Amino acid sequence: MLFLLTGEVQIGKTRWLEKLVADLAERGVPCAGVLAPGQWVASAGERADGNGYEKLGIDNVLLPDGERLPFARRGDLARADGTFDKDSQAARAELAWHISDAAIERVNAHFEKLRFPARAEADAESEVLSPPRQPGLLVVDELGRLEIWRGGGLTEAVALLREGPTTAFPHALVVVRDYLADDAEALLADAWPDRIRIAPDESGRAAVLSVARARCKSTYGDER
């Protein structure tokens, strides 16, 4: 099953997903892929949200090991501090967030190891990523304009998703903004005939957990 987690910007999709990943871990269901929590600071400025916080950037947390790395910076801040690269994929796509090509390459390398764990283990120079030992959930937070409209960005994540359900990842959850949901679904329709759109709410949580529990029961003979 492919879950497309969608909705408006800054409605708490990643915070909801972080809690879901923790809930699945408590039930013995491993998750692998990437989470994209924001970098927030208290602020009374014009960019502050309703809770008095301003978003400066986005990190990526690589699952299952939990390595955290800076991924994106707000475009105006990247220009101000000199980190903006006009030749980067993000700049050429005129994204609001500036993402360095080096950050994209690092996350792609992570997904490549998930696609080819045997290759990673054979490479003595690499930091070996331990693949899930039981069926788990593939998490991609998120697919955006680079991936869906331009064929760039997290290409290894898209390649893994296009393999459809596998022994390691019978299910996947992809975060996508609402205006990209139709195109994301079309991109992955052939690989994932069973798919559903969910919101970051209790019904979405129940949908994912019910599938995960069924997988644990069928694999291990009990629910976890």
Disulfide bonds with the S-S distance in Angstrom:
none
